[in-house]
């Protein structure tokens, strides 16, 4: 299934991720507010059951998202811990 960035469900998920993360990149030592992207902690292609789970998303700037892409497993535990803290 291809991702539809205009899908209302996807847009709602993305905005909720940004709000929870206070519209800032969550990569440690980066708090950029430019070119924000909602990153799926567990990949869109391999974890379809988590595609719209708020706890499977984290806000990254474009630069940090590019750094993480292809290395998702290395960041998974770090990102899940950040999401737990941000969720209260």
N, CA, C and O atoms as a GROMACS GRO file, in nm:
protein
  352
    1UNK      N    1   0.083  -0.118   0.000
    1UNK     CA    2   0.000   0.000   0.000
    1UNK      C    3   0.088   0.125   0.000
    1UNK      O    4   0.178   0.140   0.083
    2UNK      N    5   0.060   0.214  -0.094
    2UNK     CA    6   0.135   0.340  -0.101
    2UNK      C    7   0.077   0.439  -0.001
    2UNK      O    8  -0.043   0.440   0.025
    3UNK      N    9   0.162   0.520   0.051
    3UNK     CA   10   0.121   0.622   0.147
    3UNK      C   11   0.054   0.738   0.072
    3UNK      O   12   0.105   0.786  -0.028
    4UNK      N   13  -0.061   0.780   0.122
    4UNK     CA   14  -0.133   0.893   0.066
    4UNK      C   15  -0.122   1.008   0.167
    4UNK      O   16  -0.192   1.010   0.267
    5UNK      N   17  -0.034   1.102   0.138
    5UNK     CA   18  -0.009   1.213   0.229
    5UNK      C   19  -0.130   1.304   0.244
    5UNK      O   20  -0.135   1.384   0.338
    6UNK      N   21  -0.226   1.294   0.154
    6UNK     CA   22  -0.348   1.375   0.161
    6UNK      C   23  -0.462   1.303   0.233
    6UNK      O   24  -0.569   1.361   0.253
    7UNK      N   25  -0.442   1.179   0.271
    7UNK     CA   26  -0.543   1.102   0.343
    7UNK      C   27  -0.572   1.173   0.477
    7UNK      O   28  -0.479   1.198   0.554
    8UNK      N   29  -0.699   1.204   0.506
    8UNK     CA   30  -0.732   1.273   0.632
    8UNK      C   31  -0.684   1.200   0.757
    8UNK      O   32  -0.646   1.264   0.854
    9UNK      N   33  -0.686   1.068   0.755
    9UNK     CA   34  -0.640   0.991   0.872
    9UNK      C   35  -0.490   1.010   0.890
    9UNK      O   36  -0.442   1.028   1.002
   10UNK      N   37  -0.415   1.007   0.779
   10UNK     CA   38  -0.271   1.028   0.787
   10UNK      C   39  -0.239   1.171   0.833
   10UNK      O   40  -0.152   1.191   0.916
   11UNK      N   41  -0.311   1.269   0.778
   11UNK     CA   42  -0.289   1.408   0.817
   11UNK      C   43  -0.317   1.428   0.966
   11UNK      O   44  -0.242   1.498   1.034
   12UNK      N   45  -0.423   1.368   1.016
   12UNK     CA   46  -0.458   1.379   1.159
   12UNK      C   47  -0.348   1.317   1.246
   12UNK      O   48  -0.308   1.376   1.346
   13UNK      N   49  -0.300   1.199   1.207
   13UNK     CA   50  -0.191   1.133   1.281
   13UNK      C   51  -0.068   1.223   1.286
   13UNK      O   52  -0.008   1.241   1.392
   14UNK      N   53  -0.032   1.278   1.172
   14UNK     CA   54   0.088   1.363   1.162
   14UNK      C   55   0.076   1.486   1.253
   14UNK      O   56   0.170   1.518   1.325
   15UNK      N   57  -0.036   1.554   1.251
   15UNK     CA   58  -0.056   1.673   1.333
   15UNK      C   59  -0.051   1.637   1.482
   15UNK      O   60   0.005   1.711   1.562
   16UNK      N   61  -0.110   1.524   1.519
   16UNK     CA   62  -0.105   1.481   1.660
   16UNK      C   63   0.038   1.452   1.705
   16UNK      O   64   0.074   1.482   1.818
   17UNK      N   65   0.119   1.394   1.616
   17UNK     CA   66   0.260   1.369   1.648
   17UNK      C   67   0.332   1.502   1.670
   17UNK      O   68   0.404   1.518   1.769
   18UNK      N   69   0.312   1.597   1.579
   18UNK     CA   70   0.376   1.729   1.592
   18UNK      C   71   0.336   1.799   1.721
   18UNK      O   72   0.420   1.855   1.791
   19UNK      N   73   0.207   1.796   1.753
   19UNK     CA   74   0.158   1.863   1.874
   19UNK      C   75   0.219   1.801   1.999
   19UNK      O   76   0.265   1.872   2.089
   20UNK      N   77   0.218   1.668   2.005
   20UNK     CA   78   0.275   1.601   2.122
   20UNK      C   79   0.422   1.639   2.141
   20UNK      O   80   0.470   1.655   2.253
   21UNK      N   81   0.494   1.653   2.029
   21UNK     CA   82   0.637   1.684   2.032
   21UNK      C   83   0.665   1.834   2.028
   21UNK      O   84   0.779   1.876   2.009
   22UNK      N   85   0.560   1.915   2.047
   22UNK     CA   86   0.571   2.060   2.053
   22UNK      C   87   0.635   2.123   1.929
   22UNK      O   88   0.707   2.222   1.937
   23UNK      N   89   0.607   2.061   1.813
   23UNK     CA   90   0.653   2.113   1.684
   23UNK      C   91   0.803   2.138   1.680
   23UNK      O   92   0.851   2.238   1.626
   24UNK      N   93   0.879   2.042   1.740
   24UNK     CA   94   1.026   2.050   1.740
   24UNK      C   95   1.084   1.912   1.710
   24UNK      O   96   1.027   1.810   1.748
   25UNK      N   97   1.196   1.911   1.641
   25UNK     CA   98   1.269   1.787   1.616
   25UNK      C   99   1.304   1.723   1.750
   25UNK      O  100   1.349   1.791   1.842
   26UNK      N  101   1.284   1.593   1.761
   26UNK     CA  102   1.307   1.522   1.886
   26UNK      C  103   1.440   1.448   1.891
   26UNK      O  104   1.469   1.378   1.989
   27UNK      N  105   1.521   1.462   1.788
   27UNK     CA  106   1.653   1.400   1.790
   27UNK      C  107   1.736   1.468   1.898
   27UNK      O  108   1.742   1.591   1.903
   28UNK      N  109   1.799   1.390   1.986
   28UNK     CA  110   1.883   1.452   2.089
   28UNK      C  111   1.984   1.550   2.026
   28UNK      O  112   2.043   1.522   1.921
   29UNK      N  113   2.001   1.662   2.090
   29UNK     CA  114   2.092   1.771   2.050
   29UNK      C  115   2.042   1.847   1.926
   29UNK      O  116   2.117   1.924   1.867
   30UNK      N  117   1.917   1.826   1.887
   30UNK     CA  118   1.858   1.902   1.777
   30UNK      C  119   1.718   1.942   1.822
   30UNK      O  120   1.642   1.858   1.869
   31UNK      N  121   1.685   2.066   1.807
   31UNK     CA  122   1.549   2.111   1.839
   31UNK      C  123   1.497   2.200   1.726
   31UNK      O  124   1.422   2.294   1.749
   32UNK      N  125   1.539   2.168   1.605
   32UNK     CA  126   1.499   2.245   1.489
   32UNK      C  127   1.348   2.246   1.475
   32UNK      O  128   1.280   2.151   1.512
   33UNK      N  129   1.296   2.354   1.422
   33UNK     CA  130   1.154   2.365   1.392
   33UNK      C  131   1.133   2.377   1.240
   33UNK      O  132   1.022   2.403   1.194
   34UNK      N  133   1.239   2.359   1.165
   34UNK     CA  134   1.234   2.374   1.019
   34UNK      C  135   1.212   2.238   0.951
   34UNK      O  136   1.267   2.136   0.993
   35UNK      N  137   1.133   2.240   0.844
   35UNK     CA  138   1.111   2.121   0.760
   35UNK      C  139   1.075   1.997   0.842
   35UNK      O  140   1.134   1.891   0.824
   36UNK      N  141   0.979   2.010   0.932
   36UNK     CA  142   0.941   1.899   1.018
   36UNK      C  143   0.874   1.787   0.940
   36UNK      O  144   0.801   1.810   0.844
   37UNK      N  145   0.902   1.665   0.986
   37UNK     CA  146   0.845   1.545   0.924
   37UNK      C  147   0.807   1.449   1.036
   37UNK      O  148   0.878   1.436   1.135
   38UNK      N  149   0.695   1.382   1.018
   38UNK     CA  150   0.653   1.279   1.114
   38UNK      C  151   0.714   1.147   1.069
   38UNK      O  152   0.684   1.096   0.961
   39UNK      N  153   0.801   1.093   1.152
   39UNK     CA  154   0.873   0.969   1.120
   39UNK      C  155   0.804   0.852   1.189
   39UNK      O  156   0.770   0.860   1.307
   40UNK      N  157   0.785   0.743   1.116
   40UNK     CA  158   0.734   0.619   1.176
   40UNK      C  159   0.851   0.546   1.240
   40UNK      O  160   0.948   0.512   1.174
   41UNK      N  161   0.840   0.522   1.369
   41UNK     CA  162   0.948   0.455   1.443
   41UNK      C  163   0.964   0.313   1.390
   41UNK      O  164   1.075   0.271   1.357
   42UNK      N  165   0.855   0.241   1.382
   42UNK     CA  166   0.857   0.112   1.311
   42UNK      C  167   0.806   0.140   1.172
   42UNK      O  168   0.700   0.201   1.155
   43UNK      N  169   0.878   0.098   1.074
   43UNK     CA  170   0.857   0.136   0.934
   43UNK      C  171   0.715   0.116   0.884
   43UNK      O  172   0.649   0.017   0.915
   44UNK      N  173   0.670   0.212   0.805
   44UNK     CA  174   0.539   0.209   0.740
   44UNK      C  175   0.520   0.079   0.664
   44UNK      O  176   0.413   0.018   0.669
   45UNK      N  177   0.624   0.037   0.592
   45UNK     CA  178   0.613  -0.079   0.502
   45UNK      C  179   0.609  -0.212   0.578
   45UNK      O  180   0.554  -0.309   0.527
   46UNK      N  181   0.666  -0.218   0.697
   46UNK     CA  182   0.674  -0.347   0.766
   46UNK      C  183   0.588  -0.356   0.891
   46UNK      O  184   0.580  -0.463   0.952
   47UNK      N  185   0.523  -0.247   0.930
   47UNK     CA  186   0.440  -0.251   1.051
   47UNK      C  187   0.307  -0.181   1.022
   47UNK      O  188   0.274  -0.080   1.083
   48UNK      N  189   0.231  -0.237   0.929
   48UNK     CA  190   0.107  -0.172   0.886
   48UNK      C  191   0.009  -0.153   1.001
   48UNK      O  192  -0.069  -0.057   0.999
   49UNK      N  193   0.012  -0.241   1.099
   49UNK     CA  194  -0.079  -0.231   1.213
   49UNK      C  195  -0.046  -0.112   1.304
   49UNK      O  196  -0.126  -0.076   1.390
   50UNK      N  197   0.071  -0.050   1.285
   50UNK     CA  198   0.111   0.065   1.367
   50UNK      C  199   0.112   0.196   1.288
   50UNK      O  200   0.156   0.299   1.339
   51UNK      N  201   0.064   0.194   1.165
   51UNK     CA  202   0.075   0.312   1.079
   51UNK      C  203   0.015   0.438   1.139
   51UNK      O  204   0.070   0.547   1.121
   52UNK      N  205  -0.094   0.426   1.210
   52UNK     CA  206  -0.161   0.544   1.264
   52UNK      C  207  -0.162   0.543   1.417
   52UNK      O  208  -0.242   0.613   1.480
   53UNK      N  209  -0.073   0.465   1.476
   53UNK     CA  210  -0.056   0.462   1.622
   53UNK      C  211   0.030   0.582   1.660
   53UNK      O  212   0.143   0.594   1.614
   54UNK      N  213  -0.022   0.668   1.744
   54UNK     CA  214   0.049   0.789   1.785
   54UNK      C  215   0.185   0.757   1.848
   54UNK      O  216   0.280   0.833   1.832
   55UNK      N  217   0.193   0.645   1.918
   55UNK     CA  218   0.318   0.606   1.983
   55UNK      C  219   0.422   0.551   1.886
   55UNK      O  220   0.534   0.521   1.926
   56UNK      N  221   0.384   0.537   1.760
   56UNK     CA  222   0.479   0.492   1.658
   56UNK      C  223   0.528   0.608   1.571
   56UNK      O  224   0.587   0.586   1.466
   57UNK      N  225   0.503   0.731   1.615
   57UNK     CA  226   0.548   0.847   1.540
   57UNK      C  227   0.633   0.939   1.624
   57UNK      O  228   0.615   0.949   1.745
   58UNK      N  229   0.727   1.006   1.560
   58UNK     CA  230   0.812   1.103   1.628
   58UNK      C  231   0.845   1.214   1.528
   58UNK      O  232   0.860   1.188   1.409
   59UNK      N  233   0.855   1.336   1.577
   59UNK     CA  234   0.883   1.451   1.492
   59UNK      C  235   1.033   1.465   1.472
   59UNK      O  236   1.111   1.470   1.568
   60UNK      N  237   1.073   1.473   1.345
   60UNK     CA  238   1.213   1.495   1.311
   60UNK      C  239   1.220   1.607   1.207
   60UNK      O  240   1.128   1.625   1.127
   61UNK      N  241   1.330   1.681   1.208
   61UNK     CA  242   1.353   1.778   1.100
   61UNK      C  243   1.402   1.698   0.978
   61UNK      O  244   1.439   1.581   0.991
   62UNK      N  245   1.401   1.760   0.864
   62UNK     CA  246   1.441   1.691   0.742
   62UNK      C  247   1.581   1.632   0.749
   62UNK      O  248   1.605   1.521   0.702
   63UNK      N  249   1.673   1.706   0.809
   63UNK     CA  250   1.812   1.658   0.818
   63UNK      C  251   1.822   1.533   0.905
   63UNK      O  252   1.886   1.435   0.867
   64UNK      N  253   1.758   1.536   1.022
   64UNK     CA  254   1.763   1.421   1.112
   64UNK      C  255   1.685   1.302   1.054
   64UNK      O  256   1.725   1.187   1.074
   65UNK      N  257   1.576   1.330   0.985
   65UNK     CA  258   1.498   1.221   0.924
   65UNK      C  259   1.582   1.148   0.820
   65UNK      O  260   1.580   1.026   0.811
   66UNK      N  261   1.656   1.224   0.742
   66UNK     CA  262   1.743   1.164   0.641
   66UNK      C  263   1.851   1.077   0.708
   66UNK      O  264   1.884   0.970   0.657
   67UNK      N  265   1.904   1.122   0.820
   67UNK     CA  266   2.007   1.047   0.894
   67UNK      C  267   1.953   0.914   0.946
   67UNK      O  268   2.024   0.813   0.946
   68UNK      N  269   1.828   0.914   0.989
   68UNK     CA  270   1.766   0.796   1.049
   68UNK      C  271   1.720   0.694   0.944
   68UNK      O  272   1.725   0.574   0.968
   69UNK      N  273   1.675   0.742   0.830
   69UNK     CA  274   1.618   0.656   0.727
   69UNK      C  275   1.719   0.548   0.684
   69UNK      O  276   1.832   0.577   0.647
   70UNK      N  277   1.672   0.424   0.691
   70UNK     CA  278   1.757   0.310   0.658
   70UNK      C  279   1.826   0.252   0.780
   70UNK      O  280   1.886   0.145   0.773
   71UNK      N  281   1.816   0.322   0.893
   71UNK     CA  282   1.880   0.277   1.018
   71UNK      C  283   1.777   0.277   1.132
   71UNK      O  284   1.813   0.295   1.248
   72UNK      N  285   1.651   0.258   1.098
   72UNK     CA  286   1.542   0.271   1.196
   72UNK      C  287   1.562   0.186   1.320
   72UNK      O  288   1.535   0.231   1.432
   73UNK      N  289   1.610   0.062   1.303
   73UNK     CA  290   1.626  -0.026   1.419
   73UNK      C  291   1.725   0.030   1.522
   73UNK      O  292   1.708   0.009   1.642
   74UNK      N  293   1.826   0.100   1.476
   74UNK     CA  294   1.925   0.158   1.567
   74UNK      C  295   1.862   0.264   1.658
   74UNK      O  296   1.908   0.285   1.770
   75UNK      N  297   1.758   0.330   1.610
   75UNK     CA  298   1.697   0.441   1.683
   75UNK      C  299   1.568   0.403   1.755
   75UNK      O  300   1.514   0.482   1.832
   76UNK      N  301   1.519   0.283   1.732
   76UNK     CA  302   1.387   0.246   1.782
   76UNK      C  303   1.372   0.262   1.933
   76UNK      O  304   1.278   0.327   1.978
   77UNK      N  305   1.462   0.206   2.012
   77UNK     CA  306   1.447   0.215   2.158
   77UNK      C  307   1.461   0.359   2.207
   77UNK      O  308   1.389   0.400   2.298
   78UNK      N  309   1.552   0.436   2.150
   78UNK     CA  310   1.568   0.576   2.186
   78UNK      C  311   1.439   0.653   2.157
   78UNK      O  312   1.391   0.727   2.243
   79UNK      N  313   1.385   0.636   2.038
   79UNK     CA  314   1.264   0.709   2.000
   79UNK      C  315   1.145   0.668   2.084
   79UNK      O  316   1.064   0.753   2.122
   80UNK      N  317   1.132   0.539   2.114
   80UNK     CA  318   1.019   0.494   2.197
   80UNK      C  319   1.028   0.555   2.337
   80UNK      O  320   0.925   0.589   2.395
   81UNK      N  321   1.147   0.569   2.391
   81UNK     CA  322   1.165   0.631   2.523
   81UNK      C  323   1.128   0.779   2.517
   81UNK      O  324   1.062   0.830   2.608
   82UNK      N  325   1.168   0.849   2.413
   82UNK     CA  326   1.134   0.992   2.396
   82UNK      C  327   0.982   1.008   2.387
   82UNK      O  328   0.925   1.097   2.450
   83UNK      N  329   0.917   0.921   2.309
   83UNK     CA  330   0.771   0.927   2.295
   83UNK      C  331   0.704   0.902   2.429
   83UNK      O  332   0.606   0.969   2.463
   84UNK      N  333   0.753   0.806   2.507
   84UNK     CA  334   0.696   0.779   2.640
   84UNK      C  335   0.703   0.904   2.728
   84UNK      O  336   0.606   0.939   2.795
   85UNK      N  337   0.817   0.970   2.727
   85UNK     CA  338   0.834   1.092   2.808
   85UNK      C  339   0.741   1.203   2.758
   85UNK      O  340   0.679   1.272   2.839
   86UNK      N  341   0.731   1.221   2.627
   86UNK     CA  342   0.648   1.327   2.570
   86UNK      C  343   0.499   1.300   2.591
   86UNK      O  344   0.419   1.394   2.591
   87UNK      N  345   0.462   1.175   2.609
   87UNK     CA  346   0.321   1.140   2.626
   87UNK      C  347   0.273   1.160   2.768
   87UNK      O  348   0.154   1.151   2.797
   88UNK      N  349   0.367   1.189   2.856
   88UNK     CA  350   0.329   1.218   2.995
   88UNK      C  351   0.336   1.098   3.081
   88UNK      O  352   0.307   1.106   3.200
   0.00000   0.00000   0.00000
